[in-house]
Amino acid sequence: MTLRTNARVAGAAWIASACFIVSAGCANSSTPTGGSAGVSGASANGMQGISSAAGMSAMIVSAAGAAAATAGPSAGTGASSNGGASGTSGNSSASGGAPSTGAGNGGASAGVGGSAAGAGSVVDAGAEDAAVGATRASFPSVSDLGGDGPYQAMTVQSSGPNNNYTIYRPAELAPGGAKNPIVGWMSGGGSTPSQYSLLPHLATHGFVVVASNTSPGLGDEVALGKEILAGIDWILMENTKSDSPFFGKLDETKIASMGYSMGGLATTTIAADPRLTTTVHISGGNMQTDRVKMLHAPAAFICGASGVDIAGANCATDFDAASSPVFYGVFNGGDHLGVRTPPYSDRIQLVVTGWLRWQLMQDASLKAMFVGDMCTVCKDPNWTVKQKGLM
């Protein structure tokens, strides 16, 4: 009882501090417009002294590439995109797939008809994904998760419900028939979407991000969660309108909710929504741990350490309380503003991109980034990792 009370008091303090810190002025991040130039540069990620442009991504390739690379080019054989037997753990590509366009990065993108069901295995969707694999196109694999992806990003201001949302999207939607996953976003206290370079970065990788322009206040997480859902509802409706640029271009079965600080709390309040494939909570530990029980889909908790990030202690409590599959990564040395402060923002960007590609784009090669004692993030000295229920 004492622990819960202390956590609630501490939580109120860290959110109040966050609102003050954020509103006191971090410079807005610039929005990238190119599809391949990379916004993070070569900031070191500490992984054996390799830069983010070639560090963790290279290790991912070495960890998962050998088996998958040989499986991708085999058309019509039913070879698994992660090197396993067809149908194993929901990570196998459907038989009849076309040759992989990205075999050099692990062959996770198995071409039209070879889409792998990576994230779906955790939420019993593997069989469904395998069944529809014959008609589902895939996004190409990438060699650098920290850098921009293969698509040019567009920012659409004053859109969504009540024109109060910003949309970050690739200029080319549904490339080669691969429908774009959806990400609903809520910012941290006293900030707006334009201050997060992560959002346009995700657009270059093929995600459509629907971000509320609300600048959150203390204690508004329930209302903020409803705003995330309103944005998701709106973009799903756009997917059905023949006069919308999104018409038929979005994957309605692959949806994430994501937020930072107060936005992370907001994401937890809507975690029971059955449409959510995954949730991402960045420095957003809850003050009410019973809310964490609402998580039903795989979740990623990305936080600084307790005593450094003012949300750190609550993030640890959330991990202990969660009954759903969780990846909990602590970005060592970073404080509550880590998501907006290099080099931590670069590291967070890389990990979040990998997680969403695994969960929403079914890039099965990236499973090795998050699962098991030898996961690539686990071996990175810039991170301290805990896991539960991930397969």
C-alpha positions as CSV (number, residue, x, y, z in Angstrom):
1,M,0.0,0.0,0.0
2,T,2.8,2.4,0.9
3,L,4.6,1.6,-2.4
4,R,1.4,2.4,-4.4
5,T,1.0,5.7,-2.6
6,N,4.6,6.7,-3.1
7,A,4.4,5.7,-6.8
8,R,1.3,7.9,-7.2
9,V,2.9,10.9,-5.5
10,A,6.2,10.4,-7.5
11,G,4.2,10.1,-10.7
12,A,2.4,13.3,-10.2
13,A,5.7,15.0,-9.5
14,W,7.4,13.7,-12.6
15,I,4.5,14.7,-14.9
16,A,4.4,18.1,-13.4
17,S,8.2,18.4,-13.9
18,A,7.9,17.1,-17.4
19,C,5.2,19.7,-18.3
20,F,7.5,22.4,-17.0
21,I,10.6,21.1,-18.6
22,V,9.1,20.6,-22.0
23,S,7.2,23.9,-22.0
24,A,10.3,25.7,-20.9
25,G,11.8,25.1,-24.3
26,C,13.3,22.3,-26.2
27,A,13.9,23.4,-29.8
28,N,11.6,21.9,-32.4
29,S,13.1,19.1,-34.4
30,S,13.3,19.5,-38.1
31,T,11.1,17.3,-40.4
32,P,13.0,15.3,-42.9
33,T,11.7,15.3,-46.5
34,G,14.1,12.9,-48.1
35,G,13.6,9.2,-48.2
36,S,17.2,8.0,-47.7
37,A,19.4,10.8,-46.4
38,G,19.0,9.9,-42.7
39,V,18.3,12.5,-40.0
40,S,20.2,11.0,-37.2
41,G,23.6,10.9,-38.9
42,A,26.3,8.6,-37.4
43,S,25.8,9.1,-33.7
44,A,27.5,6.4,-31.8
45,N,25.2,3.8,-30.3
46,G,28.0,2.3,-28.3
47,M,27.6,-1.2,-29.7
48,Q,31.2,-2.3,-30.1
49,G,31.9,1.3,-31.1
50,I,29.8,1.2,-34.2
51,S,27.7,4.2,-35.3
52,S,23.9,4.0,-35.5
53,A,24.1,4.0,-39.2
54,A,25.8,0.6,-39.2
55,G,25.8,-0.7,-35.6
56,M,22.7,-2.4,-34.4
57,S,21.3,-2.9,-37.9
58,A,24.4,-4.8,-38.9
59,M,24.2,-7.0,-35.8
60,I,20.5,-7.7,-36.7
61,V,21.6,-8.9,-40.1
62,S,24.3,-11.1,-38.7
63,A,21.9,-12.6,-36.1
64,A,19.0,-13.3,-38.4
65,G,20.2,-12.9,-41.9
66,A,21.8,-16.1,-42.8
67,A,18.8,-18.4,-42.6
68,A,16.3,-15.9,-43.8
69,A,18.4,-14.7,-46.7
70,T,18.4,-18.1,-48.2
71,A,14.7,-18.6,-47.6
72,G,13.5,-15.4,-49.3
73,P,14.5,-16.1,-52.9
74,S,12.8,-19.5,-53.0
75,A,9.6,-18.9,-54.9
76,G,6.7,-21.3,-54.4
77,T,8.5,-23.5,-51.8
78,G,6.9,-22.2,-48.6
79,A,10.2,-21.5,-47.1
80,S,10.1,-19.7,-43.7
81,S,11.3,-16.1,-43.8
82,N,13.0,-16.5,-40.5
83,G,14.7,-19.8,-41.4
84,G,12.2,-22.0,-39.4
85,A,9.8,-24.6,-40.6
86,S,6.7,-23.3,-42.4
87,G,4.0,-22.4,-39.9
88,T,6.3,-22.3,-36.9
89,S,5.3,-19.7,-34.3
90,G,3.5,-17.6,-36.8
91,N,6.8,-16.4,-38.4
92,S,6.7,-18.4,-41.6
93,S,6.0,-17.1,-45.0
94,A,3.1,-18.5,-47.0
95,S,3.9,-20.9,-49.8
96,G,3.8,-19.5,-53.3
97,G,5.8,-16.4,-52.4
98,A,7.7,-14.4,-55.0
99,P,11.4,-13.9,-54.6
100,S,12.5,-11.6,-51.8
101,T,13.5,-8.0,-52.6
102,G,15.4,-7.7,-49.4
103,A,17.2,-11.0,-48.9
104,G,20.5,-9.2,-48.1
105,N,19.0,-7.9,-44.9
106,G,17.7,-11.2,-43.7
107,G,15.1,-11.8,-46.4
108,A,12.3,-10.7,-44.0
109,S,10.4,-9.1,-46.9
110,A,9.5,-12.1,-49.0
111,G,8.0,-10.3,-51.9
112,V,4.4,-10.5,-53.0
113,G,2.9,-13.5,-51.3
114,G,5.8,-14.0,-49.0
115,S,4.9,-11.8,-46.1
116,A,6.0,-13.2,-42.8
117,A,3.7,-13.2,-39.7
118,G,6.2,-12.1,-37.1
119,A,4.2,-10.1,-34.5
120,G,1.1,-12.0,-35.1
121,S,2.5,-15.1,-33.4
122,V,2.3,-13.3,-30.1
123,V,-1.4,-12.5,-30.4
124,D,-2.5,-15.7,-32.2
125,A,-2.6,-14.1,-35.6
126,G,0.1,-16.1,-37.2
127,A,-2.2,-18.6,-38.9
128,E,-4.4,-15.7,-40.3
129,D,-1.3,-13.9,-41.7
130,A,0.0,-17.1,-43.3
131,A,-3.4,-17.7,-44.9
132,V,-3.5,-14.3,-46.5
133,G,0.2,-14.3,-47.4
134,A,-0.6,-15.3,-50.9
135,T,-2.2,-11.9,-51.6
136,R,-0.3,-9.6,-49.2
137,A,2.6,-7.6,-50.5
138,S,5.6,-6.9,-48.3
139,F,7.6,-3.8,-47.4
140,P,11.3,-4.0,-48.4
141,S,13.8,-4.7,-45.6
142,V,16.2,-2.0,-44.6
143,S,19.8,-2.0,-43.6
144,D,19.7,0.9,-41.2
145,L,16.8,1.2,-38.8
146,G,18.2,4.4,-37.3
147,G,18.3,6.2,-40.6
148,D,15.5,7.2,-42.9
149,G,13.7,4.4,-44.7
150,P,13.1,4.1,-48.5
151,Y,10.2,6.5,-48.7
152,Q,9.9,10.3,-48.9
153,A,8.0,11.7,-45.9
154,M,5.1,14.1,-46.1
155,T,3.7,16.2,-43.3
156,V,0.0,17.2,-43.5
157,Q,-1.0,19.9,-41.1
158,S,-4.5,20.7,-39.7
159,S,-6.0,17.4,-40.7
160,G,-7.9,14.7,-38.9
161,P,-10.9,15.2,-36.5
162,N,-11.6,18.9,-36.1
163,N,-8.5,19.6,-38.1
164,N,-6.6,19.2,-34.9
165,Y,-4.1,16.5,-36.0
166,T,-0.9,16.3,-38.0
167,I,-0.4,13.4,-40.4
168,Y,3.1,12.0,-41.1
169,R,2.9,9.7,-44.1
170,P,5.0,8.4,-46.9
171,A,4.4,10.3,-50.2
172,E,3.9,7.0,-51.9
173,L,1.1,5.0,-50.2
174,A,0.7,1.2,-50.5
175,P,4.0,0.7,-52.5
176,G,3.7,-2.4,-54.7
177,G,0.4,-3.2,-53.0
178,A,1.9,-3.3,-49.4
179,K,-0.7,-1.5,-47.3
180,N,0.6,1.0,-44.8
181,P,0.3,0.3,-41.0
182,I,-1.2,2.9,-38.8
183,V,0.3,4.6,-35.7
184,G,-1.7,6.8,-33.4
185,W,0.5,9.3,-31.4
186,M,0.1,11.5,-28.3
187,S,2.9,13.9,-27.3
188,G,4.2,14.6,-23.8
189,G,3.2,17.4,-21.5
190,G,3.4,20.9,-22.9
191,S,4.6,19.7,-26.3
192,T,3.3,19.1,-29.8
193,P,4.1,16.6,-32.6
194,S,6.5,18.9,-34.4
195,Q,9.0,18.5,-31.6
196,Y,9.5,14.8,-32.2
197,S,11.8,13.7,-35.1
198,L,10.7,10.1,-34.5
199,L,7.3,10.8,-36.3
200,P,8.5,11.9,-39.7
201,H,11.2,9.2,-39.5
202,L,8.6,6.5,-39.2
203,A,6.8,7.9,-42.3
204,T,10.0,7.3,-44.3
205,H,9.7,3.6,-43.3
206,G,6.1,3.4,-44.6
207,F,4.0,4.0,-41.4
208,V,1.1,6.5,-41.4
209,V,1.2,8.4,-38.1
210,V,-1.9,10.2,-36.9
211,A,-0.7,12.7,-34.2
212,S,-3.0,14.9,-32.1
213,N,-1.9,18.5,-32.0
214,T,-3.1,18.7,-28.3
215,S,-0.4,19.9,-25.9
216,P,-1.2,17.6,-22.9
217,G,-1.8,18.9,-19.4
218,L,-1.4,17.1,-16.1
219,G,-4.0,14.5,-15.3
220,D,-5.6,14.5,-18.8
221,E,-4.5,11.0,-19.8
222,V,-8.1,9.5,-20.2
223,A,-9.2,12.3,-22.5
224,L,-5.9,12.1,-24.4
225,G,-6.4,8.4,-24.9
226,K,-9.8,9.2,-26.5
227,E,-8.1,11.6,-28.8
228,I,-5.7,8.9,-30.0
229,L,-8.6,6.6,-30.7
230,A,-10.5,9.5,-32.5
231,G,-7.5,9.9,-34.8
232,I,-7.4,6.1,-35.5
233,D,-11.1,6.1,-36.2
234,W,-10.7,9.0,-38.6
235,I,-7.9,7.4,-40.6
236,L,-9.8,4.1,-40.8
237,M,-12.8,6.0,-42.2
238,E,-10.5,7.7,-44.8
239,N,-9.4,4.3,-45.9
240,T,-13.0,3.6,-47.0
241,K,-13.7,6.9,-48.9
242,S,-13.1,6.8,-52.6
243,D,-12.2,10.5,-52.7
244,S,-9.5,10.1,-49.9
245,P,-5.8,9.8,-50.7
246,F,-5.8,6.9,-48.2
247,F,-8.6,5.0,-50.0
248,G,-7.7,1.3,-49.8
249,K,-4.1,2.0,-49.0
250,L,-4.0,1.3,-45.2
251,D,-3.7,-2.0,-43.4
252,E,-6.7,-1.9,-41.0
253,T,-5.3,-5.0,-39.2
254,K,-2.0,-3.5,-38.2
255,I,-2.5,-0.5,-35.8
256,A,-0.3,0.8,-33.0
257,S,-0.9,3.4,-30.3
258,M,2.2,5.2,-29.1
259,G,3.0,8.1,-26.8
260,Y,5.6,9.9,-24.7
261,S,5.3,10.8,-21.0
262,M,1.6,11.9,-20.6
263,G,1.1,10.4,-24.1
264,G,2.4,7.1,-22.9
265,L,-0.1,7.1,-20.0
266,A,-2.8,8.0,-22.5
267,T,-1.8,4.9,-24.6
268,T,-2.2,2.7,-21.6
269,T,-5.8,4.0,-20.9
270,I,-6.9,2.7,-24.3
271,A,-4.8,-0.5,-24.3
272,A,-7.9,-2.7,-24.2
273,D,-9.0,-1.7,-27.6
274,P,-9.0,-4.9,-29.6
275,R,-7.9,-3.2,-32.8
276,L,-4.5,-2.5,-31.4
277,T,-1.7,-4.8,-32.6
278,T,0.9,-3.3,-30.3
279,T,1.5,-0.3,-28.0
280,V,4.6,1.7,-27.4
281,H,5.1,3.7,-24.1
282,I,8.1,6.1,-24.1
283,S,9.0,7.4,-20.6
284,G,5.4,7.0,-19.6
285,G,5.2,4.9,-16.5
286,N,1.7,4.8,-14.9
287,M,0.5,6.2,-11.6
288,Q,-2.2,3.5,-11.5
289,T,-0.7,0.1,-12.1
290,D,-4.1,-1.5,-12.5
291,R,-4.4,0.2,-15.9
292,V,-1.5,-1.9,-17.1
293,K,-3.7,-5.0,-16.8
294,M,-5.7,-3.6,-19.8
295,L,-2.7,-4.3,-22.1
296,H,-3.7,-7.2,-24.3
297,A,-1.2,-6.9,-27.2
298,P,2.6,-7.0,-27.2
299,A,3.9,-3.7,-25.7
300,A,7.3,-1.9,-25.7
301,F,8.3,0.1,-22.6
302,I,11.1,2.5,-23.5
303,C,12.3,4.5,-20.5
304,G,15.3,5.9,-18.8
305,A,16.6,4.5,-15.5
306,S,14.9,5.0,-12.2
307,G,16.4,8.1,-10.6
308,V,17.5,9.5,-13.9
309,D,14.3,9.5,-15.9
310,I,11.6,10.8,-13.6
311,A,9.2,8.2,-15.0
312,G,11.8,5.4,-14.6
313,A,10.5,3.9,-11.3
314,N,6.9,3.8,-12.6
315,C,8.1,2.1,-15.8
316,A,9.7,-0.6,-13.8
317,T,6.5,-1.0,-11.7
318,D,4.4,-1.2,-15.0
319,F,6.7,-4.0,-16.3
320,D,6.2,-6.0,-13.1
321,A,2.4,-5.5,-13.2
322,A,1.9,-6.3,-16.9
323,S,0.4,-9.7,-17.9
324,S,0.8,-9.2,-21.6
325,P,4.0,-9.7,-23.6
326,V,6.4,-6.8,-22.9
327,F,9.8,-5.6,-24.1
328,Y,11.2,-3.2,-21.5
329,G,14.3,-1.3,-22.6
330,V,16.1,1.2,-20.4
331,F,18.2,3.7,-22.4
332,N,21.2,3.9,-20.0
333,G,22.2,7.5,-19.0
334,G,19.2,9.2,-20.6
335,D,16.7,11.3,-18.6
336,H,13.1,12.0,-19.2
337,L,13.8,14.1,-22.3
338,G,15.8,11.3,-23.9
339,V,13.3,10.9,-26.8
340,R,14.2,14.4,-27.9
341,T,17.9,14.6,-26.9
342,P,20.7,13.0,-28.9
343,P,22.3,10.5,-28.6
344,Y,19.3,8.9,-26.7
345,S,16.8,10.0,-29.3
346,D,18.8,8.3,-32.0
347,R,18.9,5.0,-30.0
348,I,15.2,5.2,-29.2
349,Q,14.4,5.9,-32.8
350,L,16.3,2.8,-33.9
351,V,14.6,0.5,-31.4
352,V,11.1,1.9,-31.9
353,T,11.4,1.5,-35.7
354,G,12.6,-2.1,-35.3
355,W,9.8,-2.9,-32.9
356,L,7.1,-1.4,-35.2
357,R,8.5,-3.1,-38.3
358,W,8.4,-6.4,-36.5
359,Q,5.0,-6.0,-35.0
360,L,3.2,-4.1,-37.8
361,M,5.1,-5.0,-41.0
362,Q,5.8,-8.6,-40.0
363,D,9.5,-8.3,-40.5
364,A,10.4,-11.6,-38.8
365,S,14.1,-11.0,-39.0
366,L,13.8,-8.3,-36.4
367,K,12.5,-10.8,-33.8
368,A,16.2,-11.4,-32.9
369,M,16.4,-7.8,-31.9
370,F,14.1,-8.2,-29.0
371,V,13.6,-11.8,-28.0
372,G,15.9,-14.0,-25.8
373,D,18.9,-13.5,-23.7
374,M,21.1,-12.9,-26.8
375,C,18.8,-10.3,-28.4
376,T,20.8,-7.6,-30.1
377,V,19.4,-4.8,-28.0
378,C,20.2,-6.9,-24.9
379,K,23.9,-7.0,-26.0
380,D,24.1,-3.3,-26.6
381,P,25.7,-1.6,-23.6
382,N,23.5,1.4,-24.1
383,W,20.5,-0.6,-23.1
384,T,19.4,-2.6,-20.1
385,V,16.6,-5.0,-21.1
386,K,13.9,-7.1,-19.5
387,Q,11.3,-9.2,-21.3
388,K,8.2,-11.2,-20.5
389,G,6.0,-13.4,-22.7
390,L,7.7,-12.6,-26.0
391,M,8.0,-15.4,-28.5
